[in-house]
């Protein structure tokens, strides 16, 4: 396996998702199922299911959510009754993406359920493979399993993706095969979940890029008004107007920051899995664990903002379905919800990941960002000086907020401002990656090749440092103000 397999795959996955987010959801979930089976499945399960899943002949799904068990999976009620070398699965799952379709010959559902003597809560959940069609010993497809879609959801966006209510065991029970050990299902499912969360963050970037490209071309084509201060003469395309430039730069800079951060985390994923040095693998895995919630949360939230700016640049036409810009905003809206809401990501970051080593991994990351700021100071140029100043202010805000989050003893207050902390980490890490790219661009410009490309990199990073990174100060202030006013009202005062 190539050491850069996740990094190299990330670029085409972004492009596929930009082209058609609904369609790209199908291989996204399949690859997550492949990850789970590869890590904890038996040799027989790997031999039976993985070849045709990796070839794309079969697809995979994740079946976690029930009507009473959304973010709180301790409430899962689906049952798994042992029967010989398999189990019979009974229950209903909701919001199952690509749960039923005829695009491939078979669908391999990964399902959370409880065995008869399972403990209460999340410690009693097991994970099962439930194929749509049973697989014969020779690999051919056999009888239809007792699993069916009973309805399709009518959604705000991603209309081309079937989101299903799945019924397991309406008759004799769906045949399911235990993955790994009983009662370890949630830990196994998180193998899929982390993969999916990274890719949902990537969806925020992908939709943002599509929205930017559409807005950019519209701004170059749409003639409206004259330049500021000019009262006569020809009208110009709207890309000449300062506020349209502001919005386009915000879209461009946000996308480039998201992309650079996602690709950096993808590289860490590869190093955590394949680096020959064990200490390096552990260090990179700690960074991945810390930043996956940031990638999922910050990229998805920022993707919505970018898509909204795309509508705004189109003006009234952006509100008309035929232009396609409405779809960008509608499709992006789900990314902050599924595979764990932004609030869940923030609670994971602030409640678990930050504290798993008393903040050592975050402080090491902050030290790297400070080193990058110092490196910028050793190169000439107004652009790099502005980028350095913005990055230094941003990382100082992150360090200050991190100390507050680690030192506060009021857990409920910390959770009340945890989304602010996640967004602060995202803004600063995105700025860090753009600063690194600007440093390289400055060096490349000395050789005089691709000057326009590298000049744009410098200006984009400077815009981010001057106009987006200042949000870090406001977020720090919000964090350090704590959650007193957030939590003060009684329920009946709302």
C-alpha positions as CSV (number, residue, x, y, z in Angstrom):
1,X,0.0,0.0,0.0
2,X,1.4,3.4,-1.0
3,X,2.3,5.6,2.0
4,X,0.3,8.4,0.5
5,X,-2.9,6.4,-0.4
6,X,-5.3,8.7,1.7
7,X,-3.6,11.9,0.5
8,X,-3.7,10.8,-3.2
9,X,-7.3,9.7,-3.0
10,X,-8.4,13.0,-1.4
11,X,-8.0,15.1,-4.5
12,X,-10.2,13.0,-6.8
13,X,-12.7,12.5,-4.1
14,X,-13.1,16.3,-3.8
15,X,-13.6,16.5,-7.6
16,X,-16.2,13.7,-7.7
17,X,-18.1,15.4,-4.8
18,X,-18.0,18.8,-6.5
19,X,-19.4,17.2,-9.7
20,X,-22.2,15.3,-7.9
21,X,-22.4,15.2,-4.2
22,X,-25.4,12.8,-4.1
23,X,-23.7,10.2,-6.3
24,X,-20.3,10.6,-4.5
25,X,-22.0,9.6,-1.2
26,X,-22.3,6.0,-2.4
27,X,-18.6,5.3,-2.7
28,X,-18.0,7.4,0.4
29,X,-20.0,5.0,2.6
30,X,-18.7,2.0,0.8
31,X,-15.1,2.9,1.6
32,X,-16.1,3.3,5.2
33,X,-17.6,-0.1,5.3
34,X,-14.5,-1.5,3.6
35,X,-12.3,0.1,6.4
36,X,-14.4,-1.5,9.2
37,X,-14.3,-5.0,7.6
38,X,-10.6,-4.7,6.8
39,X,-9.7,-3.8,10.4
40,X,-11.9,-6.1,12.4
41,X,-13.6,-8.6,10.1
42,X,-12.7,-12.3,10.0
43,X,-10.6,-13.7,7.2
44,X,-13.8,-15.3,5.8
45,X,-15.7,-12.0,6.0
46,X,-12.8,-10.3,4.2
47,X,-12.7,-12.9,1.5
48,X,-16.5,-12.9,1.0
49,X,-17.2,-9.2,0.9
50,X,-14.1,-7.1,0.3
51,X,-13.2,-8.1,-3.3
52,X,-16.5,-7.0,-4.8
53,X,-16.8,-4.0,-2.5
54,X,-13.3,-2.7,-3.4
55,X,-14.1,-3.3,-7.1
56,X,-17.3,-1.3,-6.9
57,X,-19.5,-4.3,-7.8
58,X,-21.1,-4.1,-4.3
59,X,-21.8,-1.0,-2.2
60,X,-21.9,-0.5,1.6
61,X,-24.0,1.5,4.1
62,X,-23.9,2.5,7.7
63,X,-27.0,1.7,9.8
64,X,-26.7,3.5,13.2
65,X,-29.7,5.8,13.6
66,X,-33.1,4.9,15.0
67,X,-36.0,7.2,15.7
68,X,-35.1,7.3,19.4
69,X,-31.3,7.0,18.9
70,X,-29.8,9.8,16.9
71,X,-26.6,11.3,18.4
72,X,-27.3,9.2,21.5
73,X,-26.5,5.7,20.3
74,X,-26.9,4.2,23.8
75,X,-30.7,4.2,23.0
76,X,-30.3,1.7,20.0
77,X,-33.0,-1.0,20.2
78,X,-32.3,-3.2,17.1
79,X,-32.0,-6.8,18.2
80,X,-29.6,-9.5,17.2
81,X,-30.7,-13.1,18.1
82,X,-28.0,-15.8,17.7
83,X,-28.8,-18.7,15.3
84,X,-26.0,-21.1,14.6
85,X,-23.1,-19.4,12.8
86,X,-25.0,-16.2,12.3
87,X,-27.6,-13.9,13.9
88,X,-31.2,-12.8,13.1
89,X,-31.5,-9.0,13.0
90,X,-34.8,-7.3,14.0
91,X,-35.5,-3.6,14.0
92,X,-35.7,-0.4,12.0
93,X,-33.1,2.2,11.0
94,X,-33.7,5.6,9.7
95,X,-31.7,8.1,7.5
96,X,-29.8,5.4,5.7
97,X,-28.0,6.9,2.8
98,X,-28.1,4.8,-0.4
99,X,-29.9,2.2,1.7
100,X,-31.8,0.8,-1.4
101,X,-30.9,1.1,-5.1
102,X,-30.3,-1.0,-8.2
103,X,-27.0,0.5,-9.1
104,X,-25.0,-2.5,-8.0
105,X,-25.9,-6.2,-7.6
106,X,-25.6,-6.2,-3.8
107,X,-25.5,-3.8,-0.8
108,X,-23.6,-4.7,2.3
109,X,-25.2,-3.1,5.4
110,X,-23.2,-2.6,8.5
111,X,-25.8,-2.5,11.4
112,X,-25.6,-1.7,15.1
113,X,-27.8,-4.0,17.2
114,X,-28.0,-5.6,20.7
115,X,-27.6,-9.3,21.5
116,X,-30.0,-10.8,24.1
117,X,-27.8,-10.5,27.2
118,X,-26.0,-7.2,26.2
119,X,-25.3,-4.6,28.8
120,X,-27.3,-1.4,28.8
121,X,-25.9,1.7,27.0
122,X,-23.2,1.9,24.4
123,X,-21.2,-0.9,26.0
124,X,-23.9,-3.4,24.8
125,X,-23.9,-2.6,21.1
126,X,-22.5,-5.0,18.5
127,X,-21.8,-4.6,14.8
128,X,-23.1,-6.9,12.1
129,X,-22.7,-7.4,8.4
130,X,-26.2,-7.7,6.8
131,X,-26.1,-8.2,3.0
132,X,-29.1,-7.3,0.9
133,X,-28.6,-10.7,-0.9
134,X,-27.0,-13.6,0.9
135,X,-23.7,-14.8,-0.6
136,X,-23.3,-18.4,-1.5
137,X,-20.0,-20.3,-0.6
138,X,-18.9,-19.9,-4.2
139,X,-19.3,-16.1,-4.1
140,X,-22.5,-16.1,-6.2
141,X,-25.6,-14.3,-4.9
142,X,-28.3,-16.3,-3.2
143,X,-31.7,-15.4,-1.6
144,X,-32.9,-11.9,-0.8
145,X,-32.2,-11.2,2.9
146,X,-35.0,-10.0,5.1
147,X,-34.0,-6.3,4.9
148,X,-36.0,-3.8,2.9
149,X,-36.4,0.0,2.4
150,X,-39.9,0.9,3.6
151,X,-39.8,4.5,2.7
152,X,-37.7,7.3,1.1
153,X,-37.2,10.6,2.8
154,X,-38.1,13.9,1.1
155,X,-35.1,16.1,1.8
156,X,-34.0,19.7,1.6
157,X,-31.0,18.7,-0.6
158,X,-29.0,15.8,-2.1
159,X,-32.1,14.8,-3.9
160,X,-30.4,12.2,-6.1
161,X,-29.3,10.2,-3.1
162,X,-31.9,7.8,-1.7
163,X,-32.2,8.3,2.0
164,X,-34.1,5.3,3.4
165,X,-36.0,3.9,6.3
166,X,-34.7,0.3,6.5
167,X,-36.7,-2.5,8.1
168,X,-34.7,-5.5,9.3
169,X,-36.6,-8.7,10.1
170,X,-40.2,-8.1,9.1
171,X,-40.5,-11.8,8.5
172,X,-38.0,-14.3,9.9
173,X,-35.2,-11.9,10.7
174,X,-32.4,-10.6,8.5
175,X,-29.3,-12.8,8.5
176,X,-26.4,-10.9,10.0
177,X,-22.8,-11.8,10.7
178,X,-21.1,-10.5,13.8
179,X,-18.0,-8.4,13.2
180,X,-15.3,-8.9,15.8
181,X,-16.6,-9.4,19.4
182,X,-20.0,-8.9,20.9
183,X,-20.5,-5.5,22.6
184,X,-17.6,-3.9,20.8
185,X,-19.7,-2.5,17.9
186,X,-19.4,1.2,18.7
187,X,-15.6,1.1,18.7
188,X,-15.7,-0.7,15.4
189,X,-18.2,1.7,14.0
190,X,-15.9,4.6,14.8
191,X,-13.5,3.1,12.3
192,X,-16.1,3.9,9.7
193,X,-17.2,7.1,11.4
194,X,-13.8,8.7,11.4
195,X,-13.4,7.9,7.7
196,X,-16.9,9.3,7.0
197,X,-16.3,12.4,9.1
198,X,-13.2,13.3,7.2
199,X,-15.0,12.9,3.9
200,X,-18.0,14.9,5.0
201,X,-15.7,17.7,5.8
202,X,-14.3,17.3,2.3
203,X,-17.9,17.6,1.0
204,X,-18.0,21.1,2.5
205,X,-14.9,22.0,0.5
206,X,-16.2,20.3,-2.6
207,X,-19.5,22.2,-2.6
208,X,-17.7,25.4,-1.8
209,X,-15.4,25.0,-4.8
210,X,-18.3,24.3,-7.1
211,X,-20.1,27.4,-5.7
212,X,-17.0,29.5,-6.2
213,X,-16.5,28.4,-9.8
214,X,-20.1,29.2,-10.7
215,X,-20.0,32.6,-8.9
216,X,-16.7,33.5,-10.5
217,X,-17.9,32.8,-14.0
218,X,-21.2,34.7,-13.4
219,X,-19.3,37.7,-12.0
220,X,-17.1,37.8,-15.1
221,X,-20.2,37.6,-17.4
222,X,-22.9,39.7,-15.7
223,X,-22.8,43.3,-16.7
224,X,-24.3,45.7,-14.1
225,X,-23.4,49.2,-13.2
226,X,-20.3,51.3,-13.6
227,X,-17.1,51.3,-11.5
228,X,-17.1,53.2,-8.2
229,X,-16.8,56.9,-8.8
230,X,-17.5,56.7,-12.6
231,X,-20.7,58.4,-13.6
232,X,-20.7,57.8,-17.3
233,X,-19.3,55.4,-19.9
234,X,-19.8,51.7,-20.4
235,X,-21.2,49.5,-17.7
236,X,-18.9,46.8,-16.5
237,X,-19.1,43.2,-15.3
238,X,-19.8,42.8,-11.6
239,X,-16.4,41.4,-10.9
240,X,-15.2,45.0,-11.1
241,X,-17.3,46.0,-8.0
242,X,-15.4,46.0,-4.7
243,X,-18.0,44.1,-2.7
244,X,-18.2,41.3,-5.3
245,X,-14.5,41.1,-5.2
246,X,-14.7,40.8,-1.4
247,X,-17.1,37.9,-1.6
248,X,-15.1,36.2,-4.3
249,X,-11.9,36.5,-2.3
250,X,-13.7,35.2,0.8
251,X,-14.9,32.1,-1.2
252,X,-11.5,31.6,-2.9
253,X,-9.5,32.0,0.4
254,X,-11.8,29.8,2.4
255,X,-11.7,27.0,-0.2
256,X,-7.9,27.1,-0.4
257,X,-7.6,27.0,3.4
258,X,-10.0,24.1,3.7
259,X,-8.3,22.2,0.9
260,X,-4.8,22.7,2.4
261,X,-6.0,21.6,5.9
262,X,-7.8,18.6,4.6
263,X,-4.8,17.5,2.6
264,X,-2.5,18.0,5.5
265,X,-4.7,15.8,7.7
266,X,-4.9,13.2,4.9
267,X,-1.1,13.1,4.9
268,X,-1.1,12.6,8.7
269,X,-3.6,9.7,8.2
270,X,-1.1,8.0,5.9
271,X,1.8,8.6,8.2
272,X,-0.1,7.3,11.2
273,X,-0.8,4.0,9.3
274,X,2.4,3.4,7.3
275,X,5.4,5.3,8.7
276,X,8.2,2.8,9.7
277,X,8.8,4.6,13.0
278,X,6.4,3.7,15.8
279,X,6.8,7.0,17.6
280,X,6.0,8.9,14.5
281,X,2.9,6.8,13.9
282,X,1.7,7.5,17.4
283,X,2.4,11.2,17.1
284,X,0.6,11.4,13.7
285,X,-2.4,9.4,15.0
286,X,-2.7,11.8,17.9
287,X,-2.8,14.7,15.4
288,X,-5.4,12.9,13.3
289,X,-7.6,12.3,16.4
290,X,-7.4,15.9,17.3
291,X,-8.1,17.4,13.9
292,X,-10.8,15.1,12.5
293,X,-13.5,17.0,14.4
294,X,-12.0,20.2,13.1
295,X,-12.0,19.0,9.5
296,X,-15.6,17.7,9.8
297,X,-16.9,20.7,11.7
298,X,-15.1,23.7,10.4
299,X,-15.0,22.6,6.7
300,X,-18.7,21.8,6.7
301,X,-19.7,25.1,8.4
302,X,-17.4,27.1,6.2
303,X,-18.7,25.3,3.1
304,X,-22.2,26.5,3.9
305,X,-21.0,30.1,4.2
306,X,-19.2,29.8,0.9
307,X,-22.3,28.4,-0.8
308,X,-24.3,31.2,0.6
309,X,-21.9,33.8,-0.8
310,X,-22.3,32.1,-4.2
311,X,-26.0,32.7,-4.1
312,X,-25.4,36.4,-3.0
313,X,-23.0,37.0,-5.9
314,X,-25.7,35.8,-8.4
315,X,-28.1,38.3,-6.9
316,X,-31.8,37.7,-7.7
317,X,-30.8,35.0,-10.2
318,X,-29.2,33.1,-7.3
319,X,-32.6,32.7,-5.7
320,X,-33.9,31.0,-8.9
321,X,-33.6,27.3,-9.1
322,X,-32.6,27.2,-12.8
323,X,-29.2,28.8,-12.1
324,X,-28.2,25.9,-9.9
325,X,-26.8,28.0,-7.1
326,X,-29.7,27.1,-4.8
327,X,-28.7,23.5,-5.0
328,X,-25.2,24.2,-3.7
329,X,-26.7,25.8,-0.6
330,X,-29.3,23.1,-0.1
331,X,-26.8,20.2,-0.6
332,X,-24.2,21.8,1.7
333,X,-26.7,22.1,4.6
334,X,-26.7,18.4,5.5
335,X,-22.9,18.4,6.0
336,X,-23.1,20.0,9.4
337,X,-25.7,17.5,10.6
338,X,-24.9,13.9,9.4
339,X,-22.0,11.8,10.7
340,X,-22.2,13.9,13.9
341,X,-23.4,17.5,14.1
342,X,-21.0,20.4,14.6
343,X,-22.0,20.4,18.2
344,X,-21.0,16.7,18.5
345,X,-17.7,17.4,16.8
346,X,-17.0,20.3,19.1
347,X,-17.9,18.2,22.2
348,X,-15.5,15.5,20.9
349,X,-12.7,18.0,20.4
350,X,-13.1,20.0,23.6
351,X,-14.3,17.2,25.9
352,X,-12.2,14.2,24.7
353,X,-9.5,15.0,22.2
354,X,-8.1,18.1,23.8
355,X,-8.0,16.4,27.2
356,X,-6.7,13.0,26.2
357,X,-3.1,14.0,26.8
358,X,-3.7,17.2,28.9
359,X,-3.5,19.3,25.8
360,X,0.0,18.1,24.7
361,X,-1.1,17.4,21.1
362,X,-2.8,20.7,20.7
363,X,0.2,22.6,22.2
364,X,2.6,20.8,19.9
365,X,0.4,21.9,17.0
366,X,0.4,25.5,18.3
367,X,4.2,25.3,18.5
368,X,4.4,24.3,14.8
369,X,2.1,27.2,13.8
370,X,4.4,29.6,15.8
371,X,7.4,28.2,14.0
372,X,5.8,28.8,10.6
373,X,5.1,32.4,11.7
374,X,8.8,32.8,12.6
375,X,9.8,31.4,9.2
376,X,7.7,34.0,7.4
377,X,9.6,36.7,9.3
378,X,12.9,35.6,7.7
379,X,11.7,36.4,4.2
380,X,11.2,39.8,2.7
381,X,8.0,41.2,1.3
382,X,4.9,43.1,2.5
383,X,2.6,40.1,1.7
384,X,4.5,37.7,4.0
385,X,4.8,40.4,6.7
386,X,1.0,40.8,6.7
387,X,0.4,37.0,6.7
388,X,2.9,36.6,9.6
389,X,1.1,39.3,11.6
390,X,-2.3,37.7,11.1
391,X,-1.1,34.2,11.8
392,X,0.7,35.3,14.9
393,X,-2.4,37.0,16.3
394,X,-4.5,34.0,15.4
395,X,-2.3,31.4,17.0
396,X,-2.0,33.6,20.1
397,X,-5.8,33.6,20.3
398,X,-5.8,29.8,19.9
399,X,-3.2,29.3,22.6
400,X,-5.0,31.6,25.0
401,X,-8.4,29.9,24.4
402,X,-6.8,26.4,24.7
403,X,-5.4,27.3,28.2
404,X,-8.9,28.5,29.2
405,X,-10.6,25.3,27.9
406,X,-8.0,23.1,29.8
407,X,-8.2,25.1,33.0
408,X,-11.9,25.6,33.4
409,X,-13.5,23.3,35.9
410,X,-17.1,24.0,34.8
411,X,-17.6,21.3,32.2
412,X,-21.0,22.5,31.1
413,X,-19.6,26.0,30.5
414,X,-16.8,24.6,28.4
415,X,-19.3,22.6,26.3
416,X,-21.4,25.8,25.8
417,X,-18.5,27.5,24.0
418,X,-17.0,24.3,22.4
419,X,-18.3,25.2,18.9
420,X,-16.5,28.5,19.1
421,X,-13.4,26.6,20.1
422,X,-13.7,24.3,17.1
423,X,-14.2,27.2,14.7
424,X,-11.3,29.0,16.2
425,X,-9.0,26.0,15.7
426,X,-10.3,25.7,12.1
427,X,-9.7,29.3,11.2
428,X,-6.2,29.3,12.7
429,X,-5.2,25.9,11.2
430,X,-6.5,27.0,7.8
431,X,-4.5,30.2,8.1
432,X,-1.4,28.2,9.0
433,X,-1.7,26.0,5.9
434,X,-2.1,29.1,3.7
435,X,0.9,30.7,5.4
436,X,2.9,27.6,4.5
437,X,1.8,27.8,0.9
438,X,2.6,31.5,0.8
439,X,6.1,30.8,2.0
440,X,6.6,28.3,-0.8
441,X,5.1,30.7,-3.3
442,X,7.5,33.4,-2.4
443,X,10.4,31.1,-3.0
444,X,9.0,29.9,-6.3
445,X,8.5,33.4,-7.5
446,X,12.3,33.9,-7.4
447,X,12.6,31.5,-10.3
448,X,10.1,33.4,-12.4
449,X,7.9,30.4,-13.5
450,X,4.1,30.3,-13.1
451,X,4.3,33.8,-11.6
452,X,0.6,34.5,-11.9
453,X,-0.3,31.3,-10.0
454,X,2.2,32.0,-7.2
455,X,1.3,35.7,-7.0
456,X,-2.4,34.7,-6.5
457,X,-1.3,32.3,-3.7
458,X,0.4,35.1,-1.9
459,X,-2.5,37.5,-2.3
460,X,-5.1,34.9,-1.3
461,X,-3.1,34.0,1.9
462,X,-2.8,37.7,2.7
463,X,-6.5,38.3,2.3
464,X,-7.2,35.4,4.6
465,X,-4.8,36.8,7.2
466,X,-6.2,40.3,7.0
467,X,-9.9,39.6,6.6
468,X,-10.8,36.1,7.9
469,X,-8.2,35.3,10.6
470,X,-9.3,38.4,12.7
471,X,-12.4,36.3,13.5
472,X,-10.1,34.4,15.9
473,X,-10.0,37.3,18.3
474,X,-13.8,37.5,18.5
475,X,-14.0,33.7,19.0
476,X,-11.4,33.9,21.8
477,X,-13.4,36.6,23.5
478,X,-16.6,34.5,23.3
479,X,-14.9,31.4,24.6
480,X,-13.4,33.3,27.6
481,X,-16.7,34.9,28.4
482,X,-17.8,31.3,29.2
483,X,-21.3,29.9,29.2
484,X,-23.0,31.8,32.0
485,X,-25.4,33.8,29.8
486,X,-25.9,30.8,27.4
487,X,-27.1,28.6,30.3
488,X,-28.8,31.3,32.5
489,X,-32.4,31.1,31.2
490,X,-34.8,28.5,32.6
491,X,-36.6,26.3,30.1
492,X,-39.9,28.2,30.3
493,X,-38.1,31.5,29.6
494,X,-37.4,30.4,26.0
